[in-house]
Amino acid sequence: MNDPLVSAGADDSERVVEGALRPTSLTDFVGQGRVKDQLRLVLSAAKQRDHVADHVLLSGPPGLGKTTLAMIIAAELGTALRLTSGPAITHAGDLASILTALQPNDVLFIDEIHRLARPAEEMLYMAMEDFRVDVVVGKGPGATSIPLDLAPFTLVGATTRSGLLPGPLRDRFGFTAHMDFYEPAELQRIVARSAGLMGIAAQPEALAVIASRSRGTPRIANRLLRRVRDYAQIHGDSTVDVDATQAALALFEVDESGLDRLDRAVLTALVGNFGGGPVGLSTLAVAVGEEAETVETVCEPFLLRSGFLARTPRGRIATAKAYAHLGLTLPVGPDQLTLTDHEDVVPG
């Protein structure tokens, strides 16, 4: 499997830019105020006691800064950071080699930790509690278990689906934080900082437009900023103003509510092909030519949170807000979701 950090040309340049935009301290990190205060307390107490910090679990949707916070934790503790991911650890031996290479007080970051292989997950239990692992050498009756002591370390786990994390693993984290979507004002501060770091001349009003269409996610905000920068460079004087911003977002099919092409395709299919629903996920996915998992994980969370879509026991339903967004009149029918139908909605 190729190292995702090894690339060439434009991709490598883009990653360098992305890395430069990451804040390096809790003070510079915008948003997530409660999480920052809690984390600052945990880290400060550990440093005062000159003791390894408790293991940290960060949960929340993609793009909210979980990896950045892991880097900040290592920086605040003044230790090295080792990054890996759950899917990359396919055997217990993979995890053992990573753990035994850690130095005292190092921070180990495991992204998508809920996707760890079961043998590795069970090895992690003992490593987190006792800083020890048992490595089995040989097979059959001649197999021997060799205990290996580990240097004290802090595990930072990140997950986008905390419900899939086994209880025994979740309970071994000393601090658990859930990261929420960002407010437009916070996103505007983030893109203003990013514009300054990238040397982009940008009007505050243009940055406000970008922030309002970024789905509450800093990663999306920074991506849109780069695309608007490109548009202003090619079609203007390299200044990110409101006209260039609106034209660029229209070109990349991001509308005023932050919906992209696939989001609108889902709503259009739901309303046009299925009368607003209810309709099953797999049927809806076929209608838009995408995998069911893509619709469920990429489109649905934002459409549900924004009130364009609802999930009922009978399937997906378009709301009155979805009809209004598409410029259509809401039909009158028993299956259409109204403000009094919340008892039928399955939490997203």
VEXLO-500413 format. One record per residue (C-alpha): x, y, z; residue number from 1. Coordinates in Angstrom, 3 decimals, padded with zeros to 6 digits. Layout:
BEGIN
+----------+----------+----------+------+
!       c1 !       c2 !       c3 ! resi !
+----------+----------+----------+------+
!        X !        Y !        Z !  NUM !
...
+----------+----------+----------+------+
//
This chain:
BEGIN
+----------+----------+----------+------+
!       c1 !       c2 !       c3 ! resi !
+----------+----------+----------+------+
!  000.000 !  000.000 !  000.000 !    1 !
!  001.487 !  003.339 ! -001.030 !    2 !
!  002.171 !  005.984 !  001.575 !    3 !
! -000.568 !  008.630 !  001.089 !    4 !
!  001.854 !  011.325 !  002.139 !    5 !
!  004.199 !  010.523 ! -000.734 !    6 !
!  003.165 !  012.206 ! -003.950 !    7 !
!  004.572 !  014.430 ! -006.640 !    8 !
!  003.821 !  017.586 ! -008.573 !    9 !
!  000.586 !  019.449 ! -007.971 !   10 !
! -000.802 !  016.965 ! -005.437 !   11 !
!  002.275 !  017.368 ! -003.234 !   12 !
!  002.066 !  021.159 ! -003.515 !   13 !
! -001.602 !  021.077 ! -002.521 !   14 !
! -000.804 !  018.986 !  000.559 !   15 !
!  001.924 !  021.410 !  001.557 !   16 !
! -000.590 !  024.265 !  001.349 !   17 !
! -003.147 !  022.250 !  003.305 !   18 !
! -000.604 !  021.496 !  006.022 !   19 !
!  000.428 !  025.131 !  006.279 !   20 !
! -003.171 !  026.129 !  006.992 !   21 !
! -003.399 !  023.928 !  010.079 !   22 !
! -003.172 !  025.842 !  013.374 !   23 !
! -000.352 !  024.682 !  015.628 !   24 !
! -001.747 !  025.590 !  019.060 !   25 !
! -005.043 !  025.593 !  020.905 !   26 !
! -004.932 !  029.391 !  020.918 !   27 !
! -004.847 !  029.513 !  017.110 !   28 !
! -007.523 !  026.832 !  016.707 !   29 !
! -010.821 !  028.524 !  015.803 !   30 !
! -014.113 !  027.161 !  017.135 !   31 !
! -014.878 !  024.127 !  019.318 !   32 !
! -014.573 !  026.337 !  022.400 !   33 !
! -015.770 !  023.798 !  024.961 !   34 !
! -013.567 !  021.035 !  023.555 !   35 !
! -010.547 !  023.352 !  023.617 !   36 !
! -011.164 !  024.355 !  027.244 !   37 !
! -011.541 !  020.733 !  028.332 !   38 !
! -008.490 !  019.630 !  026.377 !   39 !
! -006.388 !  022.503 !  027.693 !   40 !
! -007.244 !  021.417 !  031.253 !   41 !
! -006.332 !  017.774 !  030.587 !   42 !
! -003.011 !  018.625 !  028.951 !   43 !
! -002.006 !  021.303 !  031.470 !   44 !
! -002.670 !  018.968 !  034.404 !   45 !
! -000.614 !  016.191 !  032.820 !   46 !
!  002.313 !  018.547 !  032.203 !   47 !
!  002.199 !  019.861 !  035.791 !   48 !
!  002.299 !  016.311 !  037.147 !   49 !
!  005.055 !  015.428 !  034.642 !   50 !
!  002.934 !  012.425 !  033.718 !   51 !
!  001.772 !  010.972 !  030.441 !   52 !
! -001.546 !  012.529 !  029.357 !   53 !
! -004.754 !  010.493 !  029.322 !   54 !
! -005.828 !  008.859 !  026.083 !   55 !
! -008.101 !  011.100 !  023.994 !   56 !
! -010.999 !  010.147 !  021.720 !   57 !
! -012.211 !  012.710 !  019.171 !   58 !
! -015.475 !  012.016 !  017.366 !   59 !
! -017.430 !  013.936 !  014.763 !   60 !
! -018.022 !  014.296 !  011.020 !   61 !
! -015.105 !  014.537 !  008.578 !   62 !
! -013.299 !  017.833 !  008.067 !   63 !
! -013.833 !  019.399 !  011.489 !   64 !
! -010.207 !  019.281 !  012.647 !   65 !
! -009.680 !  015.974 !  014.470 !   66 !
! -006.275 !  015.367 !  012.871 !   67 !
! -005.290 !  018.976 !  013.514 !   68 !
! -006.200 !  018.630 !  017.191 !   69 !
! -004.075 !  015.483 !  017.435 !   70 !
! -001.116 !  017.451 !  016.054 !   71 !
! -001.822 !  020.249 !  018.527 !   72 !
! -001.952 !  017.777 !  021.433 !   73 !
!  001.544 !  016.542 !  020.562 !   74 !
!  002.789 !  020.121 !  020.156 !   75 !
!  001.276 !  021.229 !  023.474 !   76 !
!  002.874 !  018.255 !  025.235 !   77 !
!  006.183 !  018.860 !  023.476 !   78 !
!  006.385 !  015.281 !  022.193 !   79 !
!  006.574 !  013.482 !  018.858 !   80 !
!  003.483 !  012.446 !  016.920 !   81 !
!  003.055 !  009.142 !  015.093 !   82 !
!  000.129 !  008.991 !  012.650 !   83 !
! -001.636 !  005.932 !  011.301 !   84 !
! -005.189 !  004.796 !  010.581 !   85 !
! -007.457 !  001.945 !  011.558 !   86 !
! -007.754 !  000.432 !  008.051 !   87 !
! -003.944 !  000.424 !  007.710 !   88 !
! -003.541 ! -001.832 !  010.761 !   89 !
! -004.715 ! -005.184 !  009.427 !   90 !
! -002.922 ! -007.483 !  011.881 !   91 !
! -001.977 ! -007.398 !  015.551 !   92 !
!  001.663 ! -007.545 !  014.471 !   93 !
!  001.261 ! -004.243 !  012.611 !   94 !
!  000.083 ! -002.556 !  015.788 !   95 !
!  002.783 ! -004.232 !  017.904 !   96 !
!  005.538 ! -002.879 !  015.659 !   97 !
!  004.078 !  000.639 !  015.911 !   98 !
!  003.676 !  000.500 !  019.694 !   99 !
!  007.132 ! -000.893 !  020.411 !  100 !
!  008.727 !  001.877 !  018.328 !  101 !
!  007.160 !  004.642 !  020.444 !  102 !
!  009.364 !  006.726 !  022.719 !  103 !
!  008.292 !  007.798 !  026.231 !  104 !
!  005.342 !  010.256 !  026.201 !  105 !
!  004.894 !  010.055 !  022.417 !  106 !
!  001.432 !  010.681 !  020.963 !  107 !
!  000.000 !  007.964 !  018.710 !  108 !
! -002.841 !  009.129 !  016.459 !  109 !
! -005.122 !  006.474 !  014.951 !  110 !
! -007.621 !  007.905 !  012.476 !  111 !
! -010.881 !  005.996 !  011.864 !  112 !
! -010.087 !  003.931 !  014.928 !  113 !
! -013.449 !  002.152 !  014.720 !  114 !
! -012.116 !  000.300 !  011.650 !  115 !
! -009.294 ! -001.460 !  013.516 !  116 !
! -009.026 ! -005.206 !  012.908 !  117 !
! -010.364 ! -007.196 !  015.868 !  118 !
! -007.005 ! -008.772 !  016.874 !  119 !
! -005.342 ! -005.344 !  016.844 !  120 !
! -008.209 ! -003.863 !  018.818 !  121 !
! -007.847 ! -006.492 !  021.539 !  122 !
! -004.090 ! -005.902 !  021.722 !  123 !
! -004.773 ! -002.194 !  022.128 !  124 !
! -006.805 ! -002.801 !  025.305 !  125 !
! -003.765 ! -003.990 !  027.272 !  126 !
! -001.486 ! -001.433 !  025.648 !  127 !
! -003.723 !  001.458 !  026.720 !  128 !
! -004.190 !  000.252 !  030.302 !  129 !
! -000.895 ! -001.407 !  031.228 !  130 !
!  001.515 ! -000.172 !  028.523 !  131 !
!  002.258 ! -003.765 !  027.666 !  132 !
!  001.554 ! -006.162 !  024.793 !  133 !
!  001.814 ! -009.916 !  024.491 !  134 !
!  003.330 ! -011.118 !  021.231 !  135 !
!  002.668 ! -014.735 !  020.271 !  136 !
!  005.605 ! -016.448 !  018.607 !  137 !
!  005.075 ! -019.715 !  016.735 !  138 !
!  001.945 ! -021.717 !  016.074 !  139 !
!  000.100 ! -024.637 !  017.583 !  140 !
!  001.226 ! -026.350 !  020.801 !  141 !
!  004.673 ! -024.792 !  020.521 !  142 !
!  003.410 ! -021.194 !  020.462 !  143 !
!  004.891 ! -018.926 !  023.089 !  144 !
!  003.535 ! -015.627 !  024.412 !  145 !
!  006.235 ! -013.016 !  024.985 !  146 !
!  005.283 ! -009.959 !  027.092 !  147 !
!  006.758 ! -006.682 !  025.895 !  148 !
!  006.760 ! -003.519 !  027.986 !  149 !
!  005.903 ! -000.302 !  026.153 !  150 !
!  007.013 !  003.236 !  026.770 !  151 !
!  004.174 !  005.294 !  028.303 !  152 !
!  002.275 !  006.999 !  025.483 !  153 !
! -000.898 !  008.943 !  024.783 !  154 !
! -003.309 !  007.490 !  022.245 !  155 !
! -005.464 !  009.936 !  020.301 !  156 !
! -008.227 !  008.156 !  018.424 !  157 !
! -010.476 !  009.793 !  015.842 !  158 !
! -013.738 !  008.416 !  014.541 !  159 !
! -016.518 !  009.639 !  012.292 !  160 !
! -018.840 !  006.893 !  013.547 !  161 !
! -018.563 !  006.645 !  017.306 !  162 !
! -021.473 !  004.215 !  017.453 !  163 !
! -019.288 !  001.580 !  015.769 !  164 !
! -016.584 !  001.869 !  018.414 !  165 !
! -016.666 ! -001.146 !  020.793 !  166 !
! -017.592 ! -000.283 !  024.367 !  167 !
! -014.443 ! -001.783 !  025.935 !  168 !
! -012.259 !  000.369 !  023.686 !  169 !
! -014.300 !  003.540 !  024.177 !  170 !
! -014.193 !  003.140 !  027.969 !  171 !
! -010.394 !  003.096 !  027.994 !  172 !
! -010.164 !  006.697 !  026.829 !  173 !
! -009.701 !  009.152 !  029.682 !  174 !
! -011.148 !  012.072 !  027.717 !  175 !
! -013.803 !  011.927 !  025.018 !  176 !
! -014.824 !  014.921 !  022.920 !  177 !
! -017.445 !  015.323 !  020.227 !  178 !
! -016.733 !  017.987 !  017.627 !  179 !
! -019.661 !  019.992 !  016.268 !  180 !
! -020.168 !  021.784 !  012.964 !  181 !
! -018.920 !  025.363 !  012.839 !  182 !
! -020.943 !  028.559 !  012.743 !  183 !
! -020.572 !  030.820 !  009.664 !  184 !
! -018.791 !  033.478 !  011.737 !  185 !
! -016.198 !  030.915 !  012.859 !  186 !
! -015.718 !  029.703 !  009.296 !  187 !
! -015.217 !  033.277 !  008.133 !  188 !
! -012.408 !  033.668 !  010.672 !  189 !
! -010.870 !  030.425 !  009.422 !  190 !
! -010.927 !  031.391 !  005.746 !  191 !
! -009.659 !  034.886 !  006.582 !  192 !
! -006.690 !  033.304 !  008.354 !  193 !
! -006.155 !  030.899 !  005.456 !  194 !
! -006.319 !  033.727 !  002.928 !  195 !
! -003.664 !  035.608 !  004.874 !  196 !
! -001.368 !  032.573 !  005.023 !  197 !
! -001.828 !  031.948 !  001.292 !  198 !
! -001.251 !  035.592 !  000.380 !  199 !
! -004.745 !  036.010 ! -001.099 !  200 !
! -006.250 !  039.504 ! -001.311 !  201 !
! -009.853 !  038.917 ! -000.226 !  202 !
! -012.796 !  041.112 !  000.675 !  203 !
! -014.539 !  040.276 !  003.984 !  204 !
! -017.888 !  040.114 !  002.172 !  205 !
! -016.494 !  037.482 ! -000.216 !  206 !
! -015.151 !  035.430 !  002.676 !  207 !
! -018.581 !  035.616 !  004.314 !  208 !
! -020.129 !  034.120 !  001.151 !  209 !
! -017.612 !  031.272 !  001.184 !  210 !
! -018.246 !  030.619 !  004.872 !  211 !
! -022.020 !  030.522 !  004.392 !  212 !
! -021.713 !  027.806 !  001.723 !  213 !
! -019.178 !  025.585 !  003.480 !  214 !
! -021.611 !  023.241 !  005.240 !  215 !
! -020.182 !  024.106 !  008.653 !  216 !
! -016.888 !  022.393 !  007.753 !  217 !
! -013.446 !  024.077 !  007.714 !  218 !
! -012.029 !  021.592 !  005.191 !  219 !
! -014.744 !  022.531 !  002.704 !  220 !
! -014.283 !  026.241 !  003.452 !  221 !
! -010.567 !  026.080 !  002.661 !  222 !
! -011.221 !  024.043 ! -000.478 !  223 !
! -013.749 !  026.579 ! -001.760 !  224 !
! -011.333 !  029.402 ! -000.951 !  225 !
! -008.697 !  027.792 ! -003.171 !  226 !
! -011.155 !  027.361 ! -006.031 !  227 !
! -012.314 !  030.977 ! -005.759 !  228 !
! -008.668 !  032.045 ! -005.726 !  229 !
! -008.123 !  030.110 ! -008.961 !  230 !
! -011.132 !  031.761 ! -010.576 !  231 !
! -010.030 !  035.242 ! -009.525 !  232 !
! -006.541 !  034.555 ! -010.857 !  233 !
! -007.771 !  033.426 ! -014.297 !  234 !
! -010.799 !  035.667 ! -014.790 !  235 !
! -009.971 !  038.732 ! -012.701 !  236 !
! -007.162 !  040.625 ! -011.011 !  237 !
! -006.485 !  037.886 ! -008.405 !  238 !
! -008.621 !  039.712 ! -005.844 !  239 !
! -011.281 !  037.552 ! -004.196 !  240 !
! -014.341 !  039.792 ! -004.289 !  241 !
! -018.051 !  038.982 ! -004.105 !  242 !
! -018.530 !  038.808 ! -007.872 !  243 !
! -015.599 !  036.429 ! -008.372 !  244 !
! -016.734 !  034.325 ! -005.424 !  245 !
! -020.295 !  033.947 ! -006.656 !  246 !
! -019.143 !  033.199 ! -010.194 !  247 !
! -016.636 !  030.593 ! -009.017 !  248 !
! -019.136 !  028.851 ! -006.748 !  249 !
! -021.680 !  028.825 ! -009.553 !  250 !
! -019.072 !  027.229 ! -011.829 !  251 !
! -018.405 !  024.517 ! -009.257 !  252 !
! -022.160 !  024.071 ! -008.669 !  253 !
! -022.259 !  025.118 ! -005.017 !  254 !
! -025.494 !  027.000 ! -004.410 !  255 !
! -026.544 !  029.521 ! -001.762 !  256 !
! -027.395 !  026.803 !  000.761 !  257 !
! -024.138 !  024.918 !  000.270 !  258 !
! -025.733 !  022.136 ! -001.781 !  259 !
! -023.582 !  020.689 ! -004.553 !  260 !
! -024.510 !  018.781 ! -007.704 !  261 !
! -025.014 !  015.441 ! -005.957 !  262 !
! -027.112 !  016.957 ! -003.168 !  263 !
! -029.456 !  018.552 ! -005.697 !  264 !
! -029.558 !  015.340 ! -007.731 !  265 !
! -030.736 !  013.442 ! -004.650 !  266 !
! -033.455 !  015.993 ! -003.890 !  267 !
! -034.517 !  016.228 ! -007.537 !  268 !
! -034.783 !  012.438 ! -007.841 !  269 !
! -036.657 !  012.194 ! -004.562 !  270 !
! -039.163 !  014.852 ! -005.613 !  271 !
! -039.339 !  014.226 ! -009.356 !  272 !
! -039.098 !  010.447 ! -009.551 !  273 !
! -040.715 !  009.396 ! -006.307 !  274 !
! -043.202 !  012.145 ! -005.516 !  275 !
! -041.257 !  013.304 ! -002.485 !  276 !
! -041.034 !  009.825 ! -000.942 !  277 !
! -040.927 !  007.787 !  001.113 !  278 !
! -038.289 !  005.841 ! -000.808 !  279 !
! -035.547 !  003.417 !  000.226 !  280 !
! -031.870 !  004.358 !  000.233 !  281 !
! -030.777 !  001.814 ! -002.392 !  282 !
! -033.549 !  002.858 ! -004.781 !  283 !
! -032.651 !  006.520 ! -004.343 !  284 !
! -028.957 !  005.754 ! -004.927 !  285 !
! -029.701 !  003.923 ! -008.183 !  286 !
! -031.787 !  006.865 ! -009.351 !  287 !
! -028.832 !  009.257 ! -009.008 !  288 !
! -026.224 !  006.776 ! -010.266 !  289 !
! -024.238 !  006.569 ! -007.034 !  290 !
! -023.431 !  003.925 ! -004.449 !  291 !
! -025.831 !  003.744 ! -001.525 !  292 !
! -022.959 !  004.316 !  000.906 !  293 !
! -021.997 !  007.532 ! -000.910 !  294 !
! -025.516 !  008.908 ! -000.644 !  295 !
! -025.779 !  007.886 !  003.009 !  296 !
! -022.405 !  009.176 !  004.190 !  297 !
! -021.746 !  012.124 !  001.876 !  298 !
! -025.142 !  013.658 !  001.111 !  299 !
! -027.589 !  012.617 !  003.797 !  300 !
! -025.906 !  014.101 !  006.908 !  301 !
! -025.954 !  017.634 !  005.500 !  302 !
! -029.412 !  017.307 !  003.933 !  303 !
! -030.806 !  015.985 !  007.224 !  304 !
! -029.079 !  018.634 !  009.333 !  305 !
! -030.253 !  021.401 !  006.999 !  306 !
! -033.844 !  020.202 !  006.992 !  307 !
! -034.076 !  019.247 !  003.303 !  308 !
! -034.532 !  015.530 !  003.979 !  309 !
! -036.039 !  013.334 !  006.656 !  310 !
! -035.711 !  009.632 !  007.392 !  311 !
! -038.908 !  007.868 !  008.390 !  312 !
! -039.584 !  004.168 !  009.131 !  313 !
! -040.866 !  003.864 !  005.535 !  314 !
! -037.932 !  005.586 !  003.830 !  315 !
! -036.535 !  008.993 !  002.856 !  316 !
! -038.893 !  011.955 !  002.509 !  317 !
! -038.361 !  015.404 !  000.994 !  318 !
! -039.416 !  018.218 !  003.307 !  319 !
! -041.244 !  021.434 !  002.489 !  320 !
! -037.861 !  023.197 !  002.588 !  321 !
! -036.584 !  020.909 ! -000.184 !  322 !
! -039.552 !  021.768 ! -002.419 !  323 !
! -039.035 !  025.469 ! -001.763 !  324 !
! -035.325 !  025.200 ! -002.548 !  325 !
! -036.104 !  023.524 ! -005.880 !  326 !
! -038.763 !  026.151 ! -006.653 !  327 !
! -041.607 !  023.636 ! -006.473 !  328 !
! -044.944 !  023.579 ! -004.685 !  329 !
! -045.327 !  021.066 ! -001.871 !  330 !
! -048.071 !  018.569 ! -002.799 !  331 !
! -050.709 !  017.731 ! -000.211 !  332 !
! -050.510 !  014.091 !  000.816 !  333 !
! -050.316 !  011.844 !  003.869 !  334 !
! -046.651 !  011.016 !  003.296 !  335 !
! -045.321 !  014.564 !  003.128 !  336 !
! -043.453 !  015.759 !  006.181 !  337 !
! -044.921 !  018.750 !  008.006 !  338 !
! -043.912 !  020.521 !  011.174 !  339 !
! -046.140 !  018.184 !  013.225 !  340 !
! -044.741 !  014.943 !  011.845 !  341 !
! -041.613 !  014.730 !  014.014 !  342 !
! -042.816 !  011.549 !  015.732 !  343 !
! -042.377 !  009.722 !  012.416 !  344 !
! -038.794 !  010.787 !  011.877 !  345 !
! -035.997 !  008.339 !  012.574 !  346 !
! -033.066 !  010.284 !  014.070 !  347 !
! -030.354 !  010.740 !  011.464 !  348 !
+----------+----------+----------+------+
//
